[in-house]
Amino acid sequence: MNVQILTPTGKTYSGEVMGIQLPGITGSFEVLKNHAPLVSALKAGKLKILVDKTRNEFYQIEEGFVEVLNNQVTVMVEGAKAVE
């Protein structure tokens, strides 16, 4: 599954991952490979990328939207910053 995090200033992240956890406006949710098509609003919060079985990456994001279609996840937010 390919994930891209896009902000008004450019691409913050792009890569093949196992899954992603997102802060939806009605609660957190997870997207894994072969997820049904989806468009959802996101609130500011922590986004978790499940890179592989042993490694995760975290981003602090501002509000925005996510689109899931054909194993392509596009996160479009006002801002995103990598955090530990």
Secondary structure as the mmCIF struct_conf table of DSSP 4:
data_model
#
loop_
_struct_conf.conf_type_id
_struct_conf.id
_struct_conf.beg_label_comp_id
_struct_conf.beg_label_asym_id
_struct_conf.beg_label_seq_id
_struct_conf.end_label_comp_id
_struct_conf.end_label_asym_id
_struct_conf.end_label_seq_id
STRN STRN1 ASN A 2 THR A 7
TURN_TY1_P TURN_TY1_P1 PRO A 8 THR A 9
STRN STRN2 GLY A 10 GLU A 16
BEND BEND1 MET A 18 MET A 18
STRN STRN3 GLY A 19 GLY A 24
TURN_TY1_P TURN_TY1_P2 ILE A 25 THR A 26
STRN STRN4 GLY A 27 LEU A 32
TURN_TY1_P TURN_TY1_P3 LYS A 33 ASN A 34
HELX_LH_PP_P HELX_LH_PP_P1 HIS A 35 PRO A 37
STRN STRN5 LEU A 38 LEU A 42
BEND BEND2 ALA A 44 ALA A 44
STRN STRN6 GLY A 45 ASP A 52
TURN_TY1_P TURN_TY1_P4 LYS A 53 THR A 54
STRN STRN7 ARG A 55 ILE A 61
BEND BEND3 GLU A 63 GLU A 63
STRN STRN8 GLY A 64 LEU A 69
TURN_TY1_P TURN_TY1_P5 ASN A 70 ASN A 71
STRN STRN9 GLN A 72 VAL A 77
BEND BEND4 GLU A 78 GLU A 78
STRN STRN10 ALA A 80 VAL A 83
#
